Amino acid sequence: MLLICGKCKTYKEEEEFYKANGRYPKRNGRAHLCKPCKIQVTIEYAQKNYEHWQHYRRENRRKNKYYWPNGRFDEVLKTQNYACAICGIKKSDEKYEFHADHDHTTNAPRGVLCRNCNIALGNFKDNPEILRAAVEYLERWHNVLRK
């Protein structure tokens, strides 16, 4: 079935249009823009509204992947006094965005961390025993080297 693109006004095969999740039954559930036009429109929107788009994308990712409801990230960050839950670095001091920390087994939200602490927990595989061993190692060498 041939469909017309709402932007470039070209007739194209149905496969040239993204599926529209059951909407537009007269178009066999296909979107109004062909794939190349949809990509172009999305890029233009993202460039024009970059900060809004980034915030929206992060909120949706937190909500859909890590089960953080909209607004929860900001609430948690406020209760943490706008600082990392581990090292205490303030949001204004950090050049990177803060991250929504979550349990990697259940995806349940835990707290808000700076980039470095979030990566560190991931590198230690969220395992308290490995973290304790790392602390003991650092303390042992700290005492040896600082005498």
DSSP file (Angstrom, degrees, kcal/mol; ACC not computed):
  #  RESIDUE AA STRUCTURE BP1 BP2  ACC     N-H-->O    O-->H-N    N-H-->O    O-->H-N    TCO  KAPPA ALPHA  PHI   PSI    X-CA   Y-CA   Z-CA
    1    1 A M              0   0    0      0, 0.0    13,-1.0     0, 0.0     2,-0.3   0.000 360.0 360.0 360.0 130.0    0.0    0.0    0.0
    2    2 A L  E     -A   13   0A   0     11,-0.2     2,-0.3    12,-0.1    11,-0.2  -0.674 360.0-172.4 -85.6 137.2    1.4    3.4   -1.0
    3    3 A L  E     -A   12   0A   0      9,-3.0     9,-3.2    -2,-0.3     2,-0.4  -0.927  19.6-126.5-126.5 152.4    1.2    6.2    1.6
    4    4 A I  E     -A   11   0A   0     -2,-0.3     2,-0.3     7,-0.2     7,-0.2  -0.842  22.1-125.9-101.9 137.7    2.0    9.9    1.3
    5    5 A C     >  -     0   0    0      5,-1.9     4,-1.1    -2,-0.4    28,-0.2  -0.616   9.6-141.0 -79.6 135.4    4.5   11.5    3.6
    6    6 A G  T  4 S+     0   0    0     26,-2.8    27,-0.2    -2,-0.3    -1,-0.1   0.616  97.3  36.3 -71.8 -12.6    3.1   14.6    5.4
    7    7 A K  T  4 S+     0   0    0     25,-0.2    -1,-0.1     3,-0.1    26,-0.1   0.843 127.5  26.8-105.1 -57.0    6.5   16.4    5.1
    8    8 A C  T  4 S-     0   0    0      2,-0.1    -2,-0.1     1,-0.0     3,-0.1   0.570  91.2-138.1 -88.3  -7.1    8.1   15.6    1.7
    9    9 A K     <  +     0   0    0     -4,-1.1     2,-0.4     1,-0.2    -3,-0.1   0.748  54.2 140.8  58.9  27.8    4.7   14.8    0.1
   10   10 A T        -     0   0    0      0, 0.0    -5,-1.9     0, 0.0     2,-0.4  -0.811  55.1-123.1-101.6 140.4    6.1   11.8   -1.7
   11   11 A Y  E     +A    4   0A   0     -2,-0.4     2,-0.3    -7,-0.2    -7,-0.2  -0.694  42.3 168.8 -80.1 130.6    4.3    8.5   -2.1
   12   12 A K  E     -A    3   0A   0     -9,-3.2    -9,-3.0    -2,-0.4     5,-0.0  -0.932  38.6 -85.8-140.3 162.1    6.2    5.7   -0.6
   13   13 A E  E >   -A    2   0A   0     -2,-0.3     3,-2.0   -11,-0.2   -11,-0.2  -0.298  43.8-110.0 -65.0 153.7    5.7    2.0    0.3
   14   14 A E  G >  S+     0   0    0    -13,-1.0     3,-1.7     1,-0.3    -1,-0.1   0.818 116.2  63.5 -54.8 -36.4    4.2    1.3    3.7
   15   15 A E  G 3  S+     0   0    0      1,-0.3    -1,-0.3    15,-0.1     4,-0.1   0.661  88.6  70.6 -66.7 -15.5    7.5   -0.1    5.0
   16   16 A E  G <  S+     0   0    0     -3,-2.0    19,-3.0     2,-0.1     2,-0.4   0.420  92.8  70.7 -80.7   1.7    9.1    3.4    4.6
   17   17 A F  E <  S-B   34   0B   0     -3,-1.7    17,-0.2    17,-0.3     3,-0.1  -0.939  87.4-114.8-121.0 141.6    6.9    4.6    7.5
   18   18 A Y  E     -     0   0B   0     15,-0.6    13,-2.8    -2,-0.4     2,-0.2  -0.379  38.0-101.4 -68.8 151.0    7.4    3.7   11.2
   19   19 A K  E     -B   30   0B   0     11,-0.2    11,-0.3     1,-0.1    -1,-0.1  -0.496  26.8-149.0 -69.0 144.8    4.6    1.8   12.9
   20   20 A A    >   -     0   0    0      9,-3.8     3,-2.1     3,-0.3    10,-0.1  -0.134  41.1-101.4-113.4  36.3    2.4    4.1   15.0
   21   21 A N  T 3  S-     0   0    0      1,-0.3     3,-0.1     8,-0.1     9,-0.1   0.862  83.9 -46.7  50.4  45.8    1.4    1.7   17.8
   22   22 A G  T 3  S+     0   0    0      7,-0.4    -1,-0.3     1,-0.3     7,-0.1   0.360 108.6 124.4  83.8  -7.4   -2.0    1.0   16.4
   23   23 A R    <   +     0   0    0     -3,-2.1    -3,-0.3     6,-0.3    -1,-0.3  -0.354  57.5  36.8 -78.3 167.9   -2.9    4.6   15.7
   24   24 A Y    > > -     0   0    0      5,-0.1     5,-2.1     4,-0.1     3,-1.8   0.960  62.3-176.1  57.1  61.7   -4.0    5.8   12.3
   25   25 A P  G > 5S+     0   0    0      0, 0.0     3,-1.5     0, 0.0    -1,-0.1   0.797  80.0  61.6 -59.8 -28.7   -6.0    2.7   11.2
   26   26 A K  G 3 5S+     0   0    0      1,-0.3    -2,-0.1     2,-0.1    -3,-0.0   0.700 105.6  47.6 -70.8 -16.9   -6.6    4.3    7.7
   27   27 A R  G X 5S-     0   0    0     -3,-1.8     3,-1.2     3,-0.1    -1,-0.3   0.020 123.7-103.6-107.9  25.2   -2.8    4.2    7.2
   28   28 A N  T < 5S-     0   0    0     -3,-1.5    -2,-0.1     1,-0.3    -4,-0.1   0.838  77.5 -57.2  55.3  35.2   -2.5    0.6    8.4
   29   29 A G  T 3 <S+     0   0    0     -5,-2.1    -9,-3.8     1,-0.2    -7,-0.4   0.714 103.6 139.6  72.9  21.0   -1.1    1.8   11.7
   30   30 A R  E <   -B   19   0B   0     -3,-1.2    -1,-0.2    -6,-0.6   -11,-0.2  -0.738  53.9-107.9-101.8 149.1    1.7    3.8   10.0
   31   31 A A  E     -     0   0B   0    -13,-2.8    -1,-0.1    -2,-0.3   -11,-0.1  -0.107  24.6-117.0 -66.9 167.1    3.0    7.2   11.0
   32   32 A H  E    S+     0   0B   0    -27,-0.1   -26,-2.8     2,-0.1     2,-0.4   0.679  95.2  63.1 -81.8 -19.0    2.4   10.3    8.9
   33   33 A L  E    S-     0   0B   0    -28,-0.2   -15,-0.6   -27,-0.2    -2,-0.2  -0.875  85.3-120.2-109.4 141.0    6.0   11.0    8.2
   34   34 A C  E  >  -B   17   0B   0     -2,-0.4     4,-2.7   -17,-0.2   -17,-0.3  -0.289  38.3 -99.5 -68.3 164.1    8.3    8.7    6.3
   35   35 A K  H  > S+     0   0    0    -19,-3.0     4,-2.4     1,-0.2     5,-0.2   0.902 121.2  47.9 -57.1 -48.2   11.4    7.4    8.1
   36   36 A P  H  > S+     0   0    0      0, 0.0     4,-2.1     0, 0.0    -1,-0.2   0.911 115.0  46.4 -62.0 -39.2   13.9    9.9    6.7
   37   37 A C  H  > S+     0   0    0      2,-0.2     4,-2.7     1,-0.2    -2,-0.2   0.892 111.2  52.0 -68.3 -39.0   11.6   12.9    7.3
   38   38 A K  H  X S+     0   0    0     -4,-2.7     4,-2.3     2,-0.2    -1,-0.2   0.911 110.5  48.2 -63.2 -42.6   10.9   11.6   10.9
   39   39 A I  H  X S+     0   0    0     -4,-2.4     4,-2.4    -5,-0.2    -1,-0.2   0.923 112.6  48.8 -62.5 -44.4   14.6   11.4   11.6
   40   40 A Q  H  X S+     0   0    0     -4,-2.1     4,-2.5    -5,-0.2    -2,-0.2   0.917 112.0  47.9 -62.4 -44.8   15.2   14.9   10.2
   41   41 A V  H  X S+     0   0    0     -4,-2.7     4,-2.4     2,-0.2    -1,-0.2   0.893 112.1  50.3 -63.7 -40.8   12.3   16.4   12.2
   42   42 A T  H  X S+     0   0    0     -4,-2.3     4,-2.6     2,-0.2    -2,-0.2   0.920 111.6  47.2 -64.9 -44.5   13.5   14.7   15.4
   43   43 A I  H  X S+     0   0    0     -4,-2.4     4,-2.3     2,-0.2    -2,-0.2   0.922 112.6  49.5 -63.2 -45.0   17.1   15.9   14.9
   44   44 A E  H  X S+     0   0    0     -4,-2.5     4,-2.2     1,-0.2    -2,-0.2   0.912 112.7  47.5 -60.9 -43.0   15.9   19.5   14.2
   45   45 A Y  H  X S+     0   0    0     -4,-2.4     4,-2.6     1,-0.2    -2,-0.2   0.927 111.4  50.4 -63.6 -45.1   13.7   19.4   17.3
   46   46 A A  H  < S+     0   0    0     -4,-2.6    -2,-0.2     1,-0.2    -1,-0.2   0.876 112.5  47.0 -63.1 -37.9   16.5   18.1   19.5
   47   47 A Q  H >< S+     0   0    0     -4,-2.3     3,-0.7     1,-0.2    -1,-0.2   0.890 115.9  44.2 -70.3 -39.1   18.9   20.8   18.3
   48   48 A K  H 3< S+     0   0    0     -4,-2.2    -2,-0.2     1,-0.2    -1,-0.2   0.841 128.0  28.3 -74.2 -34.1   16.4   23.6   18.7
   49   49 A N  T 3X S+     0   0    0     -4,-2.6     4,-3.1    -5,-0.2     5,-0.2  -0.300  77.4 148.6-121.7  46.0   15.2   22.4   22.2
   50   50 A Y  H <> S+     0   0    0     -3,-0.7     4,-2.9     1,-0.2     5,-0.2   0.886  70.7  43.9 -55.9 -51.5   18.3   20.6   23.4
   51   51 A E  H  > S+     0   0    0      1,-0.2     4,-2.4     2,-0.2    -1,-0.2   0.925 117.7  45.1 -63.6 -44.0   18.0   21.2   27.1
   52   52 A H  H  > S+     0   0    0      1,-0.2     4,-2.7     2,-0.2    -1,-0.2   0.928 114.5  49.5 -62.7 -44.4   14.3   20.4   27.2
   53   53 A W  H  X S+     0   0    0     -4,-3.1     4,-2.6     2,-0.2    -2,-0.2   0.907 111.1  49.0 -63.1 -43.0   14.9   17.4   25.1
   54   54 A Q  H  X S+     0   0    0     -4,-2.9     4,-2.6    -5,-0.2    -1,-0.2   0.920 112.6  47.8 -62.7 -44.4   17.8   16.1   27.3
   55   55 A H  H  X S+     0   0    0     -4,-2.4     4,-2.7    -5,-0.2    -2,-0.2   0.930 113.7  47.4 -61.9 -45.6   15.7   16.6   30.4
   56   56 A Y  H  X S+     0   0    0     -4,-2.7     4,-2.5     1,-0.2    -2,-0.2   0.910 112.6  49.3 -61.6 -44.0   12.7   14.8   28.9
   57   57 A R  H  X S+     0   0    0     -4,-2.6     4,-2.2     2,-0.2    -2,-0.2   0.912 113.0  46.5 -63.8 -44.1   14.9   11.9   27.6
   58   58 A R  H  X S+     0   0    0     -4,-2.6     4,-2.9     2,-0.2     5,-0.2   0.926 112.0  50.7 -65.2 -44.1   16.5   11.5   31.1
   59   59 A E  H  X S+     0   0    0     -4,-2.7     4,-2.4     1,-0.2    -2,-0.2   0.931 112.6  46.6 -58.5 -46.2   13.2   11.6   32.9
   60   60 A N  H  X S+     0   0    0     -4,-2.5     4,-3.1     2,-0.2     5,-0.3   0.891 112.3  49.9 -65.1 -39.3   11.7    9.0   30.6
   61   61 A R  H  X>S+     0   0    0     -4,-2.2     4,-2.5     2,-0.2     5,-1.0   0.930 111.9  47.9 -65.7 -43.9   14.8    6.8   30.9
   62   62 A R  H  X5S+     0   0    0     -4,-2.9     6,-2.6     3,-0.2     4,-0.8   0.916 117.2  43.6 -60.3 -42.0   14.7    7.0   34.7
   63   63 A K  H  X5S+     0   0    0     -4,-2.4     4,-0.6     4,-0.3    -2,-0.2   0.938 122.4  34.5 -70.4 -47.6   11.0    6.2   34.7
   64   64 A N  H  <5S+     0   0    0     -4,-3.1    -3,-0.2    -5,-0.2    -2,-0.2   0.856 129.3  29.1 -81.6 -36.5   10.9    3.4   32.2
   65   65 A K  H  <5S+     0   0    0     -4,-2.5    -3,-0.2    -5,-0.3    -2,-0.1   0.858 133.5  25.7 -93.9 -38.7   14.2    1.7   32.8
   66   66 A Y  H  <<S-     0   0    0     -5,-1.0    -3,-0.2    -4,-0.8    -2,-0.1   0.336  98.5-119.5-113.1   6.3   14.9    2.3   36.5
   67   67 A Y     <  +     0   0    0     -4,-0.6    -4,-0.3    -6,-0.2    -3,-0.1   0.789  58.2 150.2  62.0  31.4   11.4    2.8   37.8
   68   68 A W        -     0   0    0     -6,-2.6    -1,-0.2    -9,-0.1    -2,-0.1  -0.863  43.9-133.4 -91.1 113.2   12.0    6.3   39.1
   69   69 A P    >>  -     0   0    0      0, 0.0     3,-2.1     0, 0.0     4,-0.5  -0.284  38.2 -80.8 -62.4 153.5    8.6    8.2   38.8
   70   70 A N  T 34 S+     0   0    0      1,-0.3   -10,-0.0     2,-0.1   -11,-0.0  -0.299 119.4  17.0 -55.0 134.1    8.7   11.6   37.2
   71   71 A G  T 3> S+     0   0    0     -3,-0.1     4,-1.9     1,-0.0    -1,-0.3   0.129  96.5 102.4  89.5 -20.2    9.9   14.2   39.8
   72   72 A R  H <> S+     0   0    0     -3,-2.1     4,-2.8     1,-0.2     5,-0.2   0.886  76.0  56.9 -64.2 -39.8   11.3   11.6   42.2
   73   73 A F  H  X S+     0   0    0     -4,-0.5     4,-2.5     1,-0.2    -1,-0.2   0.932 109.2  45.4 -56.6 -48.7   14.9   12.3   41.1
   74   74 A D  H  > S+     0   0    0      2,-0.2     4,-2.1     1,-0.2    -1,-0.2   0.871 112.0  52.3 -65.3 -37.3   14.6   16.0   42.0
   75   75 A E  H  X S+     0   0    0     -4,-1.9     4,-2.3     2,-0.2    -2,-0.2   0.936 111.9  45.3 -62.1 -47.2   12.9   15.1   45.3
   76   76 A V  H  X S+     0   0    0     -4,-2.8     4,-1.5     1,-0.2    -2,-0.2   0.917 112.0  51.5 -64.5 -43.5   15.7   12.7   46.3
   77   77 A L  H  <>S+     0   0    0     -4,-2.5     5,-3.1    -5,-0.2     6,-0.5   0.886 109.6  50.8 -61.0 -38.7   18.4   15.2   45.2
   78   78 A K  H ><5S+     0   0    0     -4,-2.1     3,-1.9     1,-0.2    -1,-0.2   0.918 108.2  50.9 -64.8 -43.5   16.7   17.9   47.4
   79   79 A T  H 3<5S+     0   0    0     -4,-2.3    -1,-0.2     1,-0.3    -2,-0.2   0.769 107.8  54.4 -66.5 -23.2   16.6   15.6   50.4
   80   80 A Q  T ><5S-     0   0    0     -4,-1.5     3,-0.6    -5,-0.2    -1,-0.3   0.260 121.1-112.0 -89.5  11.0   20.3   14.9   49.9
   81   81 A N  T < 5 -     0   0    0     -3,-1.9    -3,-0.2     1,-0.2    -2,-0.1   0.855  66.6 -64.3  60.2  36.9   20.9   18.7   49.9
   82   82 A Y  T 3 <S+     0   0    0     -5,-3.1     9,-2.9     1,-0.2     2,-0.3   0.853 111.9 115.2  56.2  39.8   21.7   18.7   46.2
   83   83 A A  B <  S-C   90   0C   0     -3,-0.6     7,-0.2    -6,-0.5    -1,-0.2  -0.928  76.6 -86.6-135.4 158.3   24.8   16.6   46.9
   84   84 A C     >  -     0   0    0      5,-2.1     4,-0.9    -2,-0.3    29,-0.2  -0.405  33.9-132.6 -62.1 137.5   26.1   13.1   46.0
   85   85 A A  T  4 S+     0   0    0     27,-2.0    -1,-0.1     2,-0.1    28,-0.1   0.671 100.7  33.8 -68.1 -17.3   24.8   10.5   48.6
   86   86 A I  T  4 S+     0   0    0     26,-0.2    -1,-0.1     3,-0.1    27,-0.1   0.868 131.9  19.0-103.7 -59.3   28.3    9.1   48.9
   87   87 A C  T  4 S-     0   0    0      2,-0.1    -2,-0.1    27,-0.0    26,-0.0   0.647  90.0-130.9 -94.3 -15.4   31.0   11.7   48.5
   88   88 A G     <  +     0   0    0     -4,-0.9    -3,-0.1     1,-0.2     2,-0.1   0.532  45.2 160.6  81.4   5.9   28.9   14.8   49.2
   89   89 A I        -     0   0    0     -6,-0.1    -5,-2.1     1,-0.1    -1,-0.2  -0.398  41.6-118.3 -62.5 136.8   30.0   16.8   46.2
   90   90 A K  B >>  -C   83   0C   0     -7,-0.2     3,-1.1     1,-0.1     4,-1.0  -0.453  13.5-120.9 -78.4 149.1   27.5   19.5   45.5
   91   91 A K  G >4 S+     0   0    0     -9,-2.9     3,-0.6     1,-0.3    -1,-0.1   0.869 113.5  55.8 -56.3 -39.5   25.6   19.6   42.2
   92   92 A S  G 34 S+     0   0    0    -10,-0.3    -1,-0.3     1,-0.2    -9,-0.1   0.757 107.1  50.5 -68.0 -22.9   27.0   23.1   41.4
   93   93 A D  G <4 S+     0   0    0     -3,-1.1     2,-0.4     2,-0.0    -1,-0.2   0.681  93.6  88.0 -84.2 -19.2   30.6   21.8   41.9
   94   94 A E    <<  -     0   0    0     -4,-1.0     4,-0.1    -3,-0.6     0, 0.0  -0.667  59.6-160.1 -89.7 128.7   30.1   18.8   39.6
   95   95 A K  S    S+     0   0    0     -2,-0.4     2,-0.3     2,-0.1    -1,-0.1   0.713  78.1  61.6 -79.3 -18.3   30.8   19.3   35.8
   96   96 A Y  S    S-     0   0    0      1,-0.1    19,-0.1    -5,-0.0    -2,-0.1  -0.688  95.6 -98.8-102.3 159.4   28.8   16.1   35.0
   97   97 A E        -     0   0    0     -2,-0.3    18,-0.3     1,-0.1     2,-0.1  -0.347  41.2-106.8 -68.4 155.3   25.1   15.5   35.7
   98   98 A F        -     0   0    0     16,-0.1     2,-0.4    -4,-0.1    16,-0.2  -0.468  35.2-132.9 -79.2 159.8   24.1   13.5   38.7
   99   99 A H  E     -D  113   0D   0     14,-3.4    14,-2.5    -2,-0.1     2,-0.9  -0.885  10.7-119.5-121.8 146.4   22.9   10.0   38.2
  100  100 A A  E     -D  112   0D   0     -2,-0.4    12,-0.2    12,-0.2     2,-0.2  -0.743  35.0-147.6 -82.0 108.5   19.9    8.0   39.5
  101  101 A D  E     +     0   0D   0     10,-2.9     9,-2.5    -2,-0.9    10,-0.5  -0.535  23.3 173.7 -79.5 145.0   21.4    5.1   41.3
  102  102 A H  E     -D  109   0D   0      7,-0.3     2,-0.4    -2,-0.2     6,-0.1  -0.981  40.1 -94.9-148.6 156.3   19.5    1.8   41.3
  103  103 A D     >  -     0   0    0      5,-2.6     4,-2.6    -2,-0.3     5,-0.2  -0.606  30.9-146.2 -71.5 126.9   19.9   -1.8   42.4
  104  104 A H  T  4 S+     0   0    0     -2,-0.4    -1,-0.1     1,-0.2    22,-0.0   0.643  94.5  49.8 -75.8 -12.8   21.2   -3.7   39.3
  105  105 A T  T  4 S+     0   0    0      3,-0.1    -1,-0.2     1,-0.0    -2,-0.0   0.892 130.1  15.4 -86.1 -46.7   19.3   -6.9   40.3
  106  106 A T  T  4 S-     0   0    0      2,-0.1    -2,-0.2   -40,-0.0    -1,-0.0   0.581  90.5-131.5-103.6 -12.5   15.8   -5.4   40.9
  107  107 A N     <  +     0   0    0     -4,-2.6    -3,-0.1     1,-0.2     0, 0.0   0.580  52.7 155.7  65.7  12.4   16.3   -1.9   39.2
  108  108 A A        -     0   0    0     -5,-0.2    -5,-2.6     1,-0.1    -1,-0.2  -0.473  48.5-107.6 -69.5 138.3   14.8   -0.4   42.4
  109  109 A P  E     +D  102   0D   0      0, 0.0    -7,-0.3     0, 0.0    -1,-0.1  -0.349  41.3 169.2 -66.3 145.7   15.8    3.2   42.9
  110  110 A R  E     -     0   0D   0     -9,-2.5     2,-0.3     1,-0.4    -8,-0.2   0.675  50.0 -53.4-120.1 -62.2   18.3    3.9   45.7
  111  111 A G  E     -     0   0D   0    -10,-0.5   -10,-2.9   -12,-0.0     2,-0.5  -0.903  54.3 -78.2-164.8-171.8   19.7    7.5   45.6
  112  112 A V  E     -D  100   0D   0     -2,-0.3   -27,-2.0   -12,-0.2     2,-0.3  -0.935  46.0-179.8-112.5 129.2   21.4   10.2   43.5
  113  113 A L  E     -D   99   0D   0    -14,-2.5   -14,-3.4    -2,-0.5     2,-0.1  -0.870  29.6-109.8-126.0 155.7   25.1   10.0   43.0
  114  114 A C     >  -     0   0    0     -2,-0.3     4,-2.3   -16,-0.2     5,-0.2  -0.346  45.1 -99.9 -72.7 167.8   27.8   11.9   41.1
  115  115 A R  H  > S+     0   0    0    -18,-0.3     4,-2.4     1,-0.2     5,-0.2   0.908 120.5  50.3 -57.6 -46.1   29.2   10.4   38.0
  116  116 A N  H  > S+     0   0    0      1,-0.2     4,-2.4     2,-0.2    -1,-0.2   0.918 112.6  44.9 -63.9 -44.6   32.4    9.1   39.8
  117  117 A C  H  > S+     0   0    0      2,-0.2     4,-2.5     1,-0.2    -1,-0.2   0.878 112.4  52.6 -68.0 -36.5   30.6    7.4   42.7
  118  118 A N  H  X S+     0   0    0     -4,-2.3     4,-1.8     2,-0.2    -2,-0.2   0.921 112.2  44.8 -63.4 -44.2   28.0    5.9   40.3
  119  119 A I  H  X S+     0   0    0     -4,-2.4     4,-2.7    -5,-0.2    -2,-0.2   0.901 111.0  54.9 -66.1 -40.8   30.8    4.4   38.2
  120  120 A A  H  X S+     0   0    0     -4,-2.4     4,-1.9     1,-0.2    -2,-0.2   0.935 107.3  48.8 -60.2 -47.0   32.7    3.2   41.3
  121  121 A L  H  <>S+     0   0    0     -4,-2.5     5,-2.5     1,-0.2     6,-0.3   0.912 112.3  49.7 -59.4 -41.1   29.7    1.3   42.6
  122  122 A G  H ><5S+     0   0    0     -4,-1.8     3,-1.5     1,-0.2    -1,-0.2   0.906 109.0  51.3 -63.0 -41.8   29.3   -0.3   39.2
  123  123 A N  H 3<5S+     0   0    0     -4,-2.7    -1,-0.2     1,-0.3    -2,-0.2   0.817 109.3  50.5 -66.3 -29.9   33.0   -1.3   39.0
  124  124 A F  T ><5S-     0   0    0     -4,-1.9     3,-1.9    -5,-0.2    -1,-0.3   0.279 113.5-122.6 -89.1  10.5   32.6   -2.9   42.5
  125  125 A K  T < 5 -     0   0    0     -3,-1.5    -3,-0.2     1,-0.3    -2,-0.1   0.765  53.7 -77.2  56.8  29.9   29.6   -4.8   41.2
  126  126 A D  T 3 <S+     0   0    0     -5,-2.5    -1,-0.3     1,-0.2    -4,-0.1   0.784  93.4 145.7  53.7  29.7   27.4   -3.3   43.9
  127  127 A N    <>  -     0   0    0     -3,-1.9     4,-2.1    -6,-0.3     3,-0.3  -0.870  42.1-160.2-105.2 111.3   29.0   -5.8   46.3
  128  128 A P  H  > S+     0   0    0      0, 0.0     4,-2.8     0, 0.0     5,-0.2   0.837  91.8  57.0 -58.3 -34.2   29.6   -4.6   49.9
  129  129 A E  H  > S+     0   0    0      2,-0.2     4,-2.3     1,-0.2     5,-0.2   0.916 107.7  46.5 -65.0 -41.8   32.2   -7.3   50.5
  130  130 A I  H  > S+     0   0    0     -3,-0.3     4,-2.2    -6,-0.2    -1,-0.2   0.912 113.0  50.2 -65.7 -41.0   34.3   -6.1   47.6
  131  131 A L  H  X S+     0   0    0     -4,-2.1     4,-2.4     2,-0.2    -2,-0.2   0.915 110.4  49.4 -62.9 -43.0   33.9   -2.5   48.8
  132  132 A R  H  X S+     0   0    0     -4,-2.8     4,-2.8     1,-0.2    -2,-0.2   0.913 110.4  51.0 -61.4 -42.4   35.0   -3.4   52.4
  133  133 A A  H  X S+     0   0    0     -4,-2.3     4,-2.3     1,-0.2    -1,-0.2   0.889 109.6  50.6 -62.6 -38.5   38.0   -5.2   51.0
  134  134 A A  H  X S+     0   0    0     -4,-2.2     4,-2.5     2,-0.2    -2,-0.2   0.906 110.8  48.7 -65.1 -41.8   38.9   -2.1   48.9
  135  135 A V  H  X S+     0   0    0     -4,-2.4     4,-2.8     2,-0.2     5,-0.2   0.932 111.8  48.8 -63.4 -46.1   38.6    0.1   52.1
  136  136 A E  H  X S+     0   0    0     -4,-2.8     4,-2.5     1,-0.2    -2,-0.2   0.904 111.3  50.7 -60.6 -41.5   40.8   -2.3   54.1
  137  137 A Y  H  X S+     0   0    0     -4,-2.3     4,-2.3    -5,-0.2     5,-0.2   0.936 112.3  46.1 -60.4 -48.6   43.3   -2.3   51.3
  138  138 A L  H  X S+     0   0    0     -4,-2.5     4,-2.6     1,-0.2    -2,-0.2   0.911 113.8  48.3 -63.1 -42.6   43.4    1.5   51.1
  139  139 A E  H  X S+     0   0    0     -4,-2.8     4,-2.4     2,-0.2    -1,-0.2   0.901 110.6  51.7 -64.5 -41.1   43.7    1.8   54.9
  140  140 A R  H  X S+     0   0    0     -4,-2.5     4,-1.8    -5,-0.2    -2,-0.2   0.945 116.6  38.8 -60.7 -49.0   46.5   -0.8   55.1
  141  141 A W  H  X S+     0   0    0     -4,-2.3     4,-2.7     2,-0.2     5,-0.2   0.828 112.3  57.2 -73.8 -31.4   48.5    1.0   52.5
  142  142 A H  H  X S+     0   0    0     -4,-2.6     4,-1.6    -5,-0.2    -1,-0.2   0.937 109.7  45.5 -61.7 -45.8   47.6    4.4   53.8
  143  143 A N  H  < S+     0   0    0     -4,-2.4     4,-0.3     2,-0.2    -2,-0.2   0.869 115.2  47.6 -66.0 -37.4   49.0    3.5   57.2
  144  144 A V  H >< S+     0   0    0     -4,-1.8     3,-0.8    -5,-0.2    -2,-0.2   0.935 117.0  40.5 -69.0 -47.2   52.2    1.9   55.7
  145  145 A L  H 3< S+     0   0    0     -4,-2.7    -2,-0.2     1,-0.2    -1,-0.2   0.702 113.0  53.8 -78.7 -19.7   53.0    4.8   53.3
  146  146 A R  T 3<        0   0    0     -4,-1.6    -1,-0.2    -5,-0.2    -2,-0.2   0.375 360.0 360.0 -98.0   4.8   52.1    7.6   55.8
  147  147 A K    <         0   0    0     -3,-0.8    -1,-0.2    -4,-0.3    -2,-0.1   0.472 360.0 360.0 -80.2 360.0   54.4    6.5   58.7
